[in-house]
Amino acid sequence: MIKSAMMKTTDVTDNIGSPILDEKNSLASYFAMGAGHVNAAKATDPGLVYDIKSSEYLSYLCGLGYNASMINKITGVPFKSKTNGVVTERRVTNIGDANSKY
């Protein structure tokens, strides 16, 4: 859950408030910067967090239409893709205020 809290509470600006830039000094895409700049203060109160295992991401990719070969290239993990659909269950934990509404 720590990883989820840190990734959910990142900033897309640097430490002086400017947008994060890529190696060409252009606005960075999410592929270039990942989740963003870690904001430790926000991570102490992230609200809902996901306790997810890496194996759950494989089923998610399958559900998006990636086949076993594509998933293997992305992850390096052998995976037998299900072709008839996938049911993905997400469980979240509220570690914020008990009266929070989402």
OpenMM code with the backbone's topology and positions (N, CA, C; nanometers):
from openmm import Vec3, app, unit

residues = "MET ILE LYS SER ALA MET MET LYS THR THR ASP VAL THR ASP ASN ILE GLY SER PRO ILE LEU ASP GLU LYS ASN SER LEU ALA SER TYR PHE ALA MET GLY ALA GLY HIS VAL ASN ALA ALA LYS ALA THR ASP PRO GLY LEU VAL TYR ASP ILE LYS SER SER GLU TYR LEU SER TYR LEU CYS GLY LEU GLY TYR ASN ALA SER MET ILE ASN LYS ILE THR GLY VAL PRO PHE LYS SER LYS THR ASN GLY VAL VAL THR GLU ARG ARG VAL THR ASN ILE GLY ASP ALA ASN SER LYS TYR".split()
positions = [
    Vec3(0.0813, -0.1195, 0.0000),
    Vec3(0.0000, 0.0000, 0.0000),
    Vec3(0.0856, 0.1258, 0.0000),
    Vec3(0.2095, 0.1139, 0.0461),
    Vec3(0.2971, 0.2311, 0.0467),
    Vec3(0.3223, 0.2795, -0.0956),
    Vec3(0.3476, 0.1859, -0.1871),
    Vec3(0.3710, 0.2228, -0.3273),
    Vec3(0.2496, 0.2952, -0.3843),
    Vec3(0.1303, 0.2444, -0.3558),
    Vec3(0.0082, 0.3072, -0.4053),
    Vec3(-0.0057, 0.4487, -0.3505),
    Vec3(0.0203, 0.4654, -0.2212),
    Vec3(0.0090, 0.5976, -0.1593),
    Vec3(0.1068, 0.6959, -0.2223),
    Vec3(0.2287, 0.6498, -0.2481),
    Vec3(0.3289, 0.7393, -0.3069),
    Vec3(0.2942, 0.7758, -0.4511),
    Vec3(0.2464, 0.6784, -0.5287),
    Vec3(0.2160, 0.7053, -0.6694),
    Vec3(0.0908, 0.7907, -0.6862),
    Vec3(-0.0070, 0.7762, -0.5958),
    Vec3(-0.1320, 0.8526, -0.6059),
    Vec3(-0.1147, 0.9986, -0.5693),
    Vec3(-0.0092, 1.0308, -0.4953),
    Vec3(0.0035, 1.1657, -0.4413),
    Vec3(0.1229, 1.2406, -0.4997),
    Vec3(0.1657, 1.2017, -0.6179),
    Vec3(0.2789, 1.2694, -0.6811),
    Vec3(0.2353, 1.4002, -0.7460),
    Vec3(0.3333, 1.4812, -0.7754),
    Vec3(0.3098, 1.6077, -0.8449),
    Vec3(0.3640, 1.5977, -0.9872),
    Vec3(0.3046, 1.6706, -1.0782),
    Vec3(0.3556, 1.6752, -1.2154),
    Vec3(0.4356, 1.8035, -1.2373),
    Vec3(0.4746, 1.8648, -1.1271),
    Vec3(0.5628, 1.9813, -1.1324),
    Vec3(0.6887, 1.9483, -1.0530),
    Vec3(0.7967, 2.0198, -1.0824),
    Vec3(0.9216, 1.9949, -1.0106),
    Vec3(0.9220, 2.0686, -0.8770),
    Vec3(1.0380, 2.0704, -0.8099),
    Vec3(1.0449, 2.1291, -0.6762),
    Vec3(1.0322, 2.2809, -0.6732),
    Vec3(1.0309, 2.3472, -0.7882),
    Vec3(1.0066, 2.4919, -0.7895),
    Vec3(0.8726, 2.5262, -0.8541),
    Vec3(0.7912, 2.4228, -0.8788),
    Vec3(0.6569, 2.4443, -0.9312),
    Vec3(0.6453, 2.4494, -1.0824),
    Vec3(0.7545, 2.4255, -1.1523),
    Vec3(0.7516, 2.4248, -1.2992),
    Vec3(0.7155, 2.2858, -1.3494),
    Vec3(0.6535, 2.2766, -1.4676),
    Vec3(0.6218, 2.1446, -1.5227),
    Vec3(0.7482, 2.0602, -1.5397),
    Vec3(0.7357, 1.9295, -1.5189),
    Vec3(0.8486, 1.8391, -1.5381),
    Vec3(0.8793, 1.8311, -1.6873),
    Vec3(1.0072, 1.8419, -1.7197),
    Vec3(1.0513, 1.8407, -1.8590),
    Vec3(1.1241, 1.7107, -1.8905),
    Vec3(1.1240, 1.6735, -2.0179),
    Vec3(1.1968, 1.5538, -2.0603),
    Vec3(1.3400, 1.5912, -2.1001),
    Vec3(1.4125, 1.4945, -2.1556),
    Vec3(1.5531, 1.5161, -2.1916),
    Vec3(1.5714, 1.6174, -2.3039),
    Vec3(1.4635, 1.6498, -2.3771),
    Vec3(1.4709, 1.7494, -2.4845),
    Vec3(1.4210, 1.8860, -2.4378),
    Vec3(1.3997, 1.8981, -2.3069),
    Vec3(1.3509, 2.0217, -2.2458),
    Vec3(1.2085, 2.0556, -2.2886),
    Vec3(1.1321, 1.9528, -2.3273),
    Vec3(0.9908, 1.9681, -2.3620),
    Vec3(0.9073, 1.9152, -2.2457),
    Vec3(0.7790, 1.9512, -2.2444),
    Vec3(0.6919, 1.8977, -2.1399),
    Vec3(0.6964, 1.7456, -2.1424),
    Vec3(0.7226, 1.6864, -2.0280),
    Vec3(0.7352, 1.5407, -2.0195),
    Vec3(0.5982, 1.4747, -2.0244),
    Vec3(0.5907, 1.3649, -2.0978),
    Vec3(0.4681, 1.2850, -2.0995),
    Vec3(0.4709, 1.1927, -1.9778),
    Vec3(0.3588, 1.1262, -1.9509),
    Vec3(0.3560, 1.0318, -1.8391),
    Vec3(0.4507, 0.9150, -1.8638),
    Vec3(0.4763, 0.8836, -1.9906),
    Vec3(0.5712, 0.7770, -2.0207),
    Vec3(0.7130, 0.8194, -1.9844),
    Vec3(0.7428, 0.9481, -1.9950),
    Vec3(0.8767, 0.9977, -1.9636),
    Vec3(0.8978, 1.0165, -1.8140),
    Vec3(0.7943, 1.0584, -1.7423),
    Vec3(0.8144, 1.0897, -1.6005),
    Vec3(0.7530, 0.9885, -1.5051),
    Vec3(0.6834, 0.8899, -1.5567),
    Vec3(0.6218, 0.7928, -1.4656),
    Vec3(0.5078, 0.8565, -1.3886),
    Vec3(0.4961, 0.8234, -1.2625),
    Vec3(0.3865, 0.8753, -1.1807),
    Vec3(0.4030, 1.0232, -1.1505),
    Vec3(0.5249, 1.0735, -1.1560),
    Vec3(0.5493, 1.2134, -1.1260),
    Vec3(0.6528, 1.2300, -1.0169),
    Vec3(0.6603, 1.3492, -0.9604),
    Vec3(0.7564, 1.3846, -0.8560),
    Vec3(0.6959, 1.3478, -0.7205),
    Vec3(0.7654, 1.2639, -0.6444),
    Vec3(0.7126, 1.2181, -0.5152),
    Vec3(0.6914, 1.3366, -0.4221),
    Vec3(0.5725, 1.3421, -0.3621),
    Vec3(0.5391, 1.4445, -0.2639),
    Vec3(0.5136, 1.3723, -0.1321),
    Vec3(0.6167, 1.3638, -0.0484),
    Vec3(0.6083, 1.2870, 0.0763),
    Vec3(0.5003, 1.3403, 0.1700),
    Vec3(0.4779, 1.4706, 0.1705),
    Vec3(0.3751, 1.5275, 0.2583),
    Vec3(0.2365, 1.4779, 0.2187),
    Vec3(0.2073, 1.4751, 0.0884),
    Vec3(0.0774, 1.4253, 0.0423),
    Vec3(0.0627, 1.2757, 0.0670),
    Vec3(0.1733, 1.2012, 0.0589),
    Vec3(0.1681, 1.0554, 0.0734),
    Vec3(0.1267, 1.0121, 0.2135),
    Vec3(0.1372, 1.1014, 0.3112),
    Vec3(0.0954, 1.0648, 0.4469),
    Vec3(-0.0562, 1.0618, 0.4614),
    Vec3(-0.1295, 1.1191, 0.3659),
    Vec3(-0.2758, 1.1177, 0.3695),
    Vec3(-0.3300, 1.0977, 0.2279),
    Vec3(-0.3118, 0.9766, 0.1717),
    Vec3(-0.3480, 0.9551, 0.0315),
    Vec3(-0.4944, 0.9249, 0.0043),
    Vec3(-0.5734, 0.9003, 0.1079),
    Vec3(-0.7125, 0.8609, 0.0841),
    Vec3(-0.7207, 0.7135, 0.0534),
    Vec3(-0.7762, 0.6778, -0.0634),
    Vec3(-0.7876, 0.5374, -0.1019),
    Vec3(-0.6570, 0.4880, -0.1624),
    Vec3(-0.6185, 0.3663, -0.1249),
    Vec3(-0.4982, 0.3056, -0.1818),
    Vec3(-0.5302, 0.1656, -0.2317),
    Vec3(-0.4517, 0.1186, -0.3262),
    Vec3(-0.4666, -0.0153, -0.3820),
    Vec3(-0.3572, -0.1054, -0.3275),
    Vec3(-0.3956, -0.2226, -0.2810),
    Vec3(-0.2991, -0.3244, -0.2418),
    Vec3(-0.2999, -0.4262, -0.3544),
    Vec3(-0.2191, -0.4017, -0.4568),
    Vec3(-0.2251, -0.4806, -0.5793),
    Vec3(-0.0968, -0.5607, -0.5978),
    Vec3(-0.1115, -0.6779, -0.6511),
    Vec3(0.0027, -0.7644, -0.6810),
    Vec3(0.0379, -0.7492, -0.8290),
    Vec3(0.1643, -0.7721, -0.8612),
    Vec3(0.2068, -0.7575, -1.0007),
    Vec3(0.1316, -0.8525, -1.0932),
    Vec3(0.0930, -0.9692, -1.0431),
    Vec3(0.0192, -1.0650, -1.1269),
    Vec3(-0.1165, -1.0090, -1.1698),
    Vec3(-0.1741, -0.9194, -1.0901),
    Vec3(-0.3027, -0.8596, -1.1259),
    Vec3(-0.2895, -0.7661, -1.2460),
    Vec3(-0.1730, -0.7066, -1.2638),
    Vec3(-0.1505, -0.6214, -1.3799),
    Vec3(-0.1520, -0.7026, -1.5088),
    Vec3(-0.1067, -0.8285, -1.5017),
    Vec3(-0.1047, -0.9130, -1.6209),
    Vec3(-0.2463, -0.9355, -1.6722),
    Vec3(-0.3385, -0.9661, -1.5820),
    Vec3(-0.4787, -0.9845, -1.6223),
    Vec3(-0.5376, -0.8546, -1.6760),
    Vec3(-0.4983, -0.7430, -1.6179),
    Vec3(-0.5463, -0.6129, -1.6640),
    Vec3(-0.5015, -0.5878, -1.8087),
    Vec3(-0.3733, -0.6157, -1.8372),
    Vec3(-0.3234, -0.5988, -1.9740),
    Vec3(-0.3981, -0.6893, -2.0704),
    Vec3(-0.4263, -0.8110, -2.0265),
    Vec3(-0.5017, -0.9054, -2.1093),
    Vec3(-0.6405, -0.8484, -2.1392),
    Vec3(-0.7042, -0.7911, -2.0387),
    Vec3(-0.8361, -0.7320, -2.0553),
    Vec3(-0.8363, -0.6126, -2.1491),
    Vec3(-0.7222, -0.5465, -2.1619),
    Vec3(-0.7103, -0.4338, -2.2545),
    Vec3(-0.6889, -0.4791, -2.3982),
    Vec3(-0.6755, -0.6112, -2.4169),
    Vec3(-0.6611, -0.6635, -2.5519),
    Vec3(-0.5208, -0.7055, -2.5901),
    Vec3(-0.4254, -0.6946, -2.4974),
    Vec3(-0.2899, -0.7397, -2.5270),
    Vec3(-0.2884, -0.8921, -2.5297),
    Vec3(-0.2169, -0.9500, -2.6262),
    Vec3(-0.2073, -1.0958, -2.6303),
    Vec3(-0.0858, -1.1412, -2.5488),
    Vec3(-0.0702, -1.2726, -2.5337),
    Vec3(0.0364, -1.3274, -2.4493),
    Vec3(0.1749, -1.2831, -2.4961),
    Vec3(0.1957, -1.2771, -2.6271),
    Vec3(0.3252, -1.2356, -2.6808),
    Vec3(0.3564, -1.0904, -2.6449),
    Vec3(0.2560, -1.0032, -2.6572),
    Vec3(0.2751, -0.8615, -2.6245),
    Vec3(0.3036, -0.8440, -2.4758),
    Vec3(0.2287, -0.9147, -2.3919),
    Vec3(0.2475, -0.9044, -2.2474),
    Vec3(0.3870, -0.9519, -2.2096),
    Vec3(0.4333, -1.0590, -2.2723),
    Vec3(0.5671, -1.1097, -2.2445),
    Vec3(0.6739, -1.0079, -2.2825),
    Vec3(0.6556, -0.9373, -2.3938),
    Vec3(0.7526, -0.8353, -2.4354),
    Vec3(0.7558, -0.7185, -2.3373),
    Vec3(0.6411, -0.6812, -2.2836),
    Vec3(0.6327, -0.5691, -2.1903),
    Vec3(0.6906, -0.6061, -2.0547),
    Vec3(0.6545, -0.7238, -2.0050),
    Vec3(0.6865, -0.7602, -1.8668),
    Vec3(0.8029, -0.8565, -1.8516),
    Vec3(0.8323, -0.9317, -1.9567),
    Vec3(0.9338, -1.0356, -1.9452),
    Vec3(0.8840, -1.1573, -1.8695),
    Vec3(0.7534, -1.1630, -1.8454),
    Vec3(0.6924, -1.2726, -1.7700),
    Vec3(0.6069, -1.3564, -1.8644),
    Vec3(0.6316, -1.4881, -1.8711),
    Vec3(0.5436, -1.5726, -1.9528),
    Vec3(0.4009, -1.5662, -1.8987),
    Vec3(0.3060, -1.5489, -1.9875),
    Vec3(0.1673, -1.5335, -1.9436),
    Vec3(0.0754, -1.5899, -2.0494),
    Vec3(-0.0199, -1.6707, -2.0091),
    Vec3(-0.1189, -1.7246, -2.1021),
    Vec3(-0.2400, -1.6318, -2.0979),
    Vec3(-0.2591, -1.5569, -2.2034),
    Vec3(-0.3676, -1.4601, -2.2108),
    Vec3(-0.5017, -1.5308, -2.2253),
    Vec3(-0.5996, -1.4827, -2.1518),
    Vec3(-0.7357, -1.5358, -2.1616),
    Vec3(-0.8067, -1.4614, -2.2740),
    Vec3(-0.8687, -1.5339, -2.3641),
    Vec3(-0.9289, -1.4684, -2.4801),
    Vec3(-1.0787, -1.4442, -2.4662),
    Vec3(-1.1435, -1.5060, -2.3696),
    Vec3(-1.2891, -1.4933, -2.3574),
    Vec3(-1.3320, -1.3858, -2.2588),
    Vec3(-1.2437, -1.2973, -2.2252),
    Vec3(-1.2781, -1.1913, -2.1319),
    Vec3(-1.2133, -1.2144, -1.9967),
    Vec3(-1.2077, -1.1097, -1.9204),
    Vec3(-1.1421, -1.1142, -1.7909),
    Vec3(-1.2266, -1.0373, -1.6912),
    Vec3(-1.2397, -1.0899, -1.5730),
    Vec3(-1.3042, -1.0178, -1.4638),
    Vec3(-1.1930, -0.9691, -1.3725),
    Vec3(-1.1866, -0.8399, -1.3510),
    Vec3(-1.0857, -0.7833, -1.2629),
    Vec3(-1.1555, -0.7226, -1.1433),
    Vec3(-1.1129, -0.7636, -1.0279),
    Vec3(-1.1701, -0.7121, -0.9039),
    Vec3(-1.0693, -0.6177, -0.8415),
    Vec3(-1.1124, -0.4984, -0.8040),
    Vec3(-1.0245, -0.4012, -0.7387),
    Vec3(-1.0733, -0.3808, -0.5974),
    Vec3(-0.9834, -0.3892, -0.5046),
    Vec3(-1.0168, -0.3657, -0.3649),
    Vec3(-0.9344, -0.2468, -0.3176),
    Vec3(-0.9994, -0.1488, -0.2594),
    Vec3(-0.9290, -0.0313, -0.2096),
    Vec3(-0.9450, -0.0230, -0.0590),
    Vec3(-0.8521, 0.0447, 0.0033),
    Vec3(-0.8557, 0.0649, 0.1474),
    Vec3(-0.8531, 0.2141, 0.1735),
    Vec3(-0.9463, 0.2640, 0.2525),
    Vec3(-0.9471, 0.4044, 0.2907),
    Vec3(-0.8576, 0.4197, 0.4125),
    Vec3(-0.7463, 0.4887, 0.3945),
    Vec3(-0.6603, 0.5144, 0.5093),
    Vec3(-0.6644, 0.6623, 0.5468),
    Vec3(-0.7629, 0.7305, 0.4906),
    Vec3(-0.7833, 0.8717, 0.5207),
    Vec3(-0.8914, 0.8883, 0.6266),
    Vec3(-0.9545, 1.0023, 0.6271),
    Vec3(-1.0605, 1.0337, 0.7218),
    Vec3(-1.1766, 0.9365, 0.7055),
    Vec3(-1.2302, 0.8883, 0.8165),
    Vec3(-1.3383, 0.7890, 0.8133),
    Vec3(-1.4639, 0.8414, 0.7445),
    Vec3(-1.4849, 0.9710, 0.7429),
    Vec3(-1.6050, 1.0291, 0.6829),
    Vec3(-1.5825, 1.0777, 0.5396),
    Vec3(-1.4730, 1.0360, 0.4779),
    Vec3(-1.4422, 1.0787, 0.3410),
    Vec3(-1.5439, 1.0237, 0.2430),
    Vec3(-1.5728, 1.1004, 0.1385),
    Vec3(-1.6618, 1.0560, 0.0314),
    Vec3(-1.5842, 1.0603, -0.0982),
    Vec3(-1.5941, 0.9528, -0.1763),
    Vec3(-1.5201, 0.9426, -0.3022),
    Vec3(-1.6161, 0.9228, -0.4154),
] * unit.nanometer
topology = app.Topology()
chain = topology.addChain("A")
for resn in residues:
    res = topology.addResidue(resn, chain)
    for name in ("N", "CA", "C"):
        topology.addAtom(name, app.Element.getBySymbol(name[0]), res)
